[in-house]
Amino acid sequence: MSQWTGKQTAQEHQSQSGMGERIRQARQTAGLTQVELANAVGVSRSAIAQWETDRSGQVGVNLARLAVVLSVSPTYLLNGSVGQDGGGTAESPQEMALLRLYREMGDEDRQVMLRLAIRLSRTKNPEI
């Protein structure tokens, strides 16, 4: 696992960590054990353990299923890239965690969260 110094953005840190670390983070964010993820993907628990430690294994042939189960993009798992297009799946474990929290909120809290997100995005992108 790479160490985050705080001098880099979270996105830069994630893109520098290996695919195994991204798989582990996404699995934990999804609230899955290695056994549960293995069953959902159709592989053994030891295959998941090998992937998470960047050891050998056939991640490539299972990448699409792995991404679907973890609700992240295959691109995120491969190289840590987080798209800016607002696609249909969470691009990182942090996005997945936010989505899960949003879904647990009541309607009033969702509106507050949406207004806050819009305001925060405007401070970064004034043209929004």
DAPEBEL-V987889 format. One line per field, one symbol per residue. ss: DSSP state (@ for helix, = for strand, . for the rest). phi: phi as a letter, one per 40 degrees, with the letter a starting at -180 (. if undefined). Layout:
BEGIN
ss: ???
phi: ???
END
This chain:
BEGIN
ss: .........@@@@@@@..@@@@@@@@@@@....@@@@@@@@...@@@@@@@@......@@@@@@@@@@@@...@@@@@@.............@@@@@@@@@@@@..@@@@@@@@@@@@@@@@@@....
phi: .ccccgcbcccccccccccdccccccccccgbcccccdcccgbcccccdcccbfcciccdcbdccdccccfbcdccccbgcbcbcgccbccadccccccccdccccdcccccccccccccccccbdcc
END
